[in-house]
Amino acid sequence: MLINNTVEKLNQLKLNGIAKALQDQMSNSATLSLSFEDRLGLLIDHEQSYRDNLRQERLLKAAKLKSVGACVEDIDYASKRGLDRTIVANLISSDWVSKGFNLIITGPTGTGKTWLGCAFGNQACRKGFTVQFCRLPLLLEEMRIAHGDGTYRRKLMQLAKVDLLILDDFGISTIDSESRNDLLEIVDGRTSTKSTLITSQLPVDKWHNYLSLGNPTVADAIMDRLLTNETRLTLSGESMRRQKR
């Protein structure tokens, strides 16, 4: 009866990890033979792991990754995709996110750009960083609506706070002057402090022409912010979808 009251109080104090670990200890004779200090240490370790797992689940849910199951352990190096293991290993560490560096993944359709971006996003969540996945065409449409309903400034502030912002499908659709200015505001609010990951079928050397629209000044500003402290992965080869089929 006493242990049940203790477990109930632990749950009321939101020490759910310790509560569960205590119940496990009481049913494990090997654990009961340990000293009080050792058992207490195990309880605290379990609580820490429990909270870390909860935080990771919250971060992954908030990230809204398109490829939910994508993870760096499943990266395919066998296919001729142009992946450099050394560069990928450095990216897996997520140090680039902590430093506010950018990552650009380009390549033909089907080569796994979005999946790879989601895998790095998943890894960043596991490292404790906040992540948000957005298809750029849809995000720019949301910004257009935000201009009209008065939420534009708040939306920009939300995007500026995310440790890693994934902008998928850059250059896949035409961009008008308003959307181009919105893109500048988004990346400007993140420069030097937060990381941006971009996936695109469009090679980087064609980005300026895509963004210019008769006003190269804004294109210059966007390019300057995206191509500062960036790592590039240029994928090649046949479509991964076609290979799977």
C-alpha positions in Angstrom: 0.0 0.0 0.0 2.8 2.4 0.9 4.5 1.9 -2.5 1.2 2.6 -4.3 0.9 5.9 -2.4 4.4 6.8 -3.3 3.9 6.0 -7.0 0.7 8.1 -7.0 2.5 11.1 -5.4 5.4 10.8 -7.9 2.9 10.9 -10.8 1.2 14.0 -9.2 4.6 15.6 -9.1 5.0 14.7 -12.8 7.9 12.4 -12.0 6.4 9.8 -14.2 9.7 8.3 -15.2 10.7 7.7 -11.6 7.3 6.3 -10.8 7.5 3.7 -13.6 11.1 2.8 -12.7 10.2 2.4 -9.0 7.5 -0.1 -9.9 9.9 -2.0 -12.1 12.5 -2.1 -9.2 10.0 -3.5 -6.8 9.3 -6.4 -9.1 13.0 -7.1 -9.8 14.9 -8.9 -7.0 18.2 -8.2 -8.6 17.6 -4.5 -8.4 16.3 -4.7 -4.8 19.7 -6.1 -3.7 21.4 -2.9 -4.8 22.3 -0.2 -2.3 20.0 2.8 -1.8 22.4 5.1 -3.6 22.6 2.8 -6.6 18.8 2.4 -6.8 18.3 6.2 -6.5 20.8 6.8 -9.3 18.9 4.3 -11.5 15.6 6.1 -10.8 17.1 9.5 -11.7 18.6 8.1 -14.9 15.3 6.7 -15.9 13.5 10.0 -15.2 16.1 11.8 -17.4 15.6 9.3 -20.2 11.9 9.6 -19.9 12.0 13.4 -20.2 14.4 13.3 -23.1 12.2 10.9 -25.0 9.1 13.0 -24.4 10.9 16.1 -25.6 12.1 14.3 -28.7 8.5 13.2 -29.5 7.3 16.7 -29.1 10.0 18.1 -31.4 9.4 15.5 -34.0 5.6 16.1 -33.9 6.1 19.9 -34.2 8.6 19.5 -37.1 5.9 18.0 -39.4 8.5 16.2 -41.5 7.1 15.0 -44.8 9.1 11.7 -44.6 8.4 10.8 -40.9 10.4 7.6 -41.0 13.5 9.2 -42.6 16.6 8.8 -40.4 20.3 9.1 -41.0 20.9 5.5 -40.1 19.0 4.5 -43.3 20.9 6.8 -45.7 21.7 4.9 -48.9 25.4 5.2 -49.9 25.3 2.3 -52.3 23.4 4.0 -55.1 25.5 6.4 -57.3 24.0 9.6 -55.8 27.2 11.6 -55.3 27.0 11.4 -51.5 30.3 12.0 -49.7 30.4 10.0 -46.5 32.8 12.4 -44.8 30.5 15.4 -45.4 27.4 13.4 -44.4 29.1 12.3 -41.2 29.8 15.9 -40.3 26.2 16.8 -41.0 24.9 14.0 -38.9 26.6 15.5 -35.9 24.2 18.5 -36.2 27.1 20.9 -35.3 26.1 23.0 -38.3 22.7 23.6 -36.7 24.2 24.8 -33.5 26.4 27.2 -35.4 23.6 28.5 -37.6 25.0 27.3 -40.8 22.9 26.4 -43.9 22.6 23.2 -45.9 21.6 23.1 -49.6 20.6 19.8 -51.3 20.1 19.9 -55.0 19.6 17.2 -57.7 17.2 15.8 -60.3 13.7 14.7 -59.2 13.5 11.5 -57.4 17.1 11.4 -56.1 16.0 11.7 -52.5 16.5 15.3 -51.7 13.3 15.7 -49.5 13.9 12.3 -47.8 17.5 13.3 -47.0 16.4 16.7 -45.7 13.9 15.1 -43.4 16.6 12.6 -42.2 18.8 15.6 -41.1 15.7 17.2 -39.6 14.9 14.1 -37.6 18.5 13.9 -36.4 18.4 17.6 -35.3 15.2 16.8 -33.3 17.1 13.9 -31.6 19.8 16.4 -30.7 17.3 18.6 -29.1 16.9 21.3 -31.8 13.5 22.7 -32.9 12.8 21.9 -36.6 10.0 23.0 -39.0 9.5 21.5 -42.4 7.7 23.6 -45.1 7.1 23.2 -48.8 8.3 26.6 -50.0 5.4 27.2 -52.5 2.8 26.6 -49.7 4.7 28.7 -47.2 4.8 31.6 -49.5 1.1 31.3 -50.0 0.6 31.3 -46.3 2.7 34.5 -46.1 0.5 36.0 -48.8 -2.6 35.3 -46.6 -0.8 36.5 -43.5 -0.4 40.0 -45.2 -4.2 40.2 -45.3 -5.2 38.8 -41.9 -2.6 40.8 -39.9 -0.5 37.8 -38.8 2.4 38.5 -41.0 4.8 39.8 -38.4 3.9 37.0 -36.0 4.5 34.4 -38.7 7.9 35.9 -39.4 8.8 35.8 -35.7 7.8 32.2 -35.4 9.9 31.2 -38.4 12.9 33.2 -37.0 12.9 31.2 -33.8 13.1 27.7 -35.3 16.6 26.3 -35.0 16.3 24.5 -38.3 13.9 25.6 -41.0 13.6 23.1 -44.0 12.4 24.8 -47.2 11.5 22.0 -49.6 11.0 22.4 -53.4 12.8 25.7 -53.8 12.4 26.9 -57.5 9.7 24.4 -58.4 7.1 27.1 -59.2 7.3 30.7 -60.4 7.8 33.4 -57.9 6.3 36.9 -58.0 7.8 40.1 -56.5 5.7 39.9 -53.3 6.7 36.3 -52.6 10.3 37.1 -53.4 10.3 39.9 -50.8 8.7 37.5 -48.3 11.4 35.0 -48.9 14.0 37.7 -48.2 12.3 38.6 -44.9 12.2 34.9 -43.9 15.9 34.2 -44.6 17.0 37.6 -43.3 15.5 36.9 -39.9 17.6 33.7 -39.6 20.9 34.9 -41.0 23.9 34.0 -38.8 21.8 32.7 -35.9 19.6 29.9 -37.2 20.0 27.2 -39.9 18.1 26.9 -43.1 18.0 23.7 -45.2 16.9 24.0 -48.8 16.1 21.3 -51.3 15.8 22.1 -54.9 15.8 20.6 -58.4 17.3 23.9 -59.6 21.1 24.0 -59.6 22.5 26.8 -57.4 24.0 28.6 -60.3 20.5 29.2 -61.7 19.0 30.5 -58.5 19.9 34.2 -59.2 18.1 34.2 -62.6 15.1 32.5 -60.9 14.9 35.1 -58.2 15.8 38.2 -60.2 12.4 39.1 -61.9 13.9 42.3 -63.2 15.1 43.3 -59.7 18.5 41.7 -59.1 19.1 43.6 -55.9 16.6 41.5 -53.9 18.0 38.3 -55.6 21.5 39.4 -54.5 20.3 39.8 -50.9 18.6 36.4 -50.8 21.6 34.7 -52.3 24.0 36.4 -50.0 22.1 35.2 -46.9 21.6 31.6 -48.2 25.1 31.1 -49.5 26.9 32.3 -46.4 28.4 29.5 -44.3 26.6 26.8 -46.3 27.3 23.2 -47.1 26.1 21.7 -50.4 25.1 18.2 -51.3 24.5 17.7 -55.1 22.7 14.5 -55.7 22.9 12.6 -59.0 21.8 9.3 -60.6 18.5 7.8 -61.4 15.2 8.4 -59.6 15.1 6.4 -56.3 11.4 6.0 -56.8 11.9 4.3 -60.2 14.6 2.0 -58.7 12.2 0.9 -55.9 9.5 0.2 -58.5 
